[in-house]
Amino acid sequence: MSVEKGASSESSQTKPPMQKLCFSPEGSFAQAGTHLSALKSLCETLSPEDAHRLAQTQLRECETRLAAIQRQYSGEQDANAQETRYENCKRLLQAQLTKIEQAFRMFPQIL
């Protein structure tokens, strides 16, 4: 056993001082706090599956409303105004959906 102790003390002597600093209680606590803060901000901005479903649902509802409005109004001006509003809504929702899908690709380990 004395040989093992000598080997272990020898290996601990060859470890660089930085490694010991990284594993100190203070360093570990600070690093854990940093990681926790980053995870909290990700969770607040992502909510992945629900946000993705919500964006798709809102897009479908917007398309349904546009179809109903177009059936209700036959005039060119009314349809154009409604279509413009619809297109703006659709672009906004598609942008949100794209951001959510990018977040899925960037952070697959969260799912």
C-alpha positions in Angstrom: 0.0 0.0 0.0 2.9 2.3 0.6 3.7 2.0 -3.1 0.2 3.1 -4.1 0.5 6.1 -1.7 3.7 7.1 -3.2 2.3 6.8 -6.7 -0.8 8.8 -5.8 1.2 11.5 -4.1 3.5 11.6 -7.1 0.6 12.0 -9.5 -0.9 14.7 -7.4 2.4 16.5 -7.5 2.4 16.5 -11.3 -1.1 18.0 -11.5 -1.0 21.6 -12.6 -2.1 24.2 -10.0 -4.9 25.4 -12.4 -6.6 22.0 -12.2 -6.7 22.2 -8.4 -8.1 25.7 -8.6 -10.9 24.6 -11.0 -12.0 21.9 -8.6 -11.9 24.1 -5.4 -15.3 24.5 -3.7 -15.4 28.2 -4.4 -14.6 27.7 -8.1 -17.1 24.9 -8.4 -19.8 26.9 -6.7 -19.1 30.0 -9.0 -19.1 27.8 -12.1 -22.4 26.1 -11.0 -23.9 29.5 -10.5 -22.9 30.6 -14.0 -24.3 27.4 -15.5 -27.5 27.8 -13.6 -28.0 31.4 -14.7 -27.4 30.4 -18.3 -29.9 27.5 -18.1 -32.5 29.7 -16.4 -32.3 32.3 -19.3 -32.6 29.5 -21.9 -35.6 28.0 -20.2 -37.3 31.5 -20.0 -36.7 32.1 -23.7 -37.4 28.7 -25.2 -40.2 26.6 -23.7 -39.7 24.6 -26.9 -42.6 22.2 -27.6 -45.3 24.5 -26.3 -44.0 27.6 -28.1 -43.6 25.6 -31.4 -47.2 24.3 -31.1 -48.5 27.7 -30.2 -46.9 29.3 -33.3 -48.3 26.6 -35.6 -51.7 26.9 -34.1 -51.7 30.7 -34.4 -50.6 30.4 -38.0 -53.5 28.0 -38.8 -56.0 30.2 -37.1 -54.8 33.2 -39.0 -55.1 31.3 -42.3 -58.7 30.2 -41.3 -59.7 33.8 -40.5 -58.3 35.0 -43.8 -60.3 32.4 -45.7 -63.5 33.3 -43.8 -62.9 37.0 -44.4 -62.2 36.4 -48.1 -65.5 34.5 -48.4 -67.4 37.3 -46.6 -66.0 40.1 -48.7 -66.0 39.9 -52.4 -64.7 43.5 -53.1 -61.1 43.9 -54.3 -60.2 46.6 -51.8 -61.6 44.8 -48.8 -59.8 41.5 -49.8 -56.5 43.4 -50.4 -56.6 45.1 -47.0 -57.4 41.8 -45.2 -54.8 40.0 -47.2 -52.2 42.5 -46.3 -53.1 42.1 -42.6 -53.0 38.4 -43.0 -49.7 38.4 -44.7 -48.2 40.6 -42.0 -49.6 38.2 -39.3 -48.3 35.2 -41.3 -44.8 36.6 -41.7 -44.6 37.4 -37.9 -45.7 33.9 -37.0 -43.4 32.3 -39.5 -40.5 34.3 -38.0 -41.4 33.2 -34.5 -41.6 29.6 -35.7 -38.2 29.8 -37.4 -36.6 31.1 -34.2 -38.1 28.3 -32.2 -36.9 25.7 -34.8 -33.4 27.2 -34.7 -33.4 26.9 -30.9 -34.4 23.3 -31.3 -31.4 22.7 -33.5 -29.0 24.7 -31.3 -30.0 23.1 -28.0 -31.2 19.6 -28.7 -29.9 18.4 -25.3 -32.7 20.5 -23.6 -35.4 18.4 -25.1 
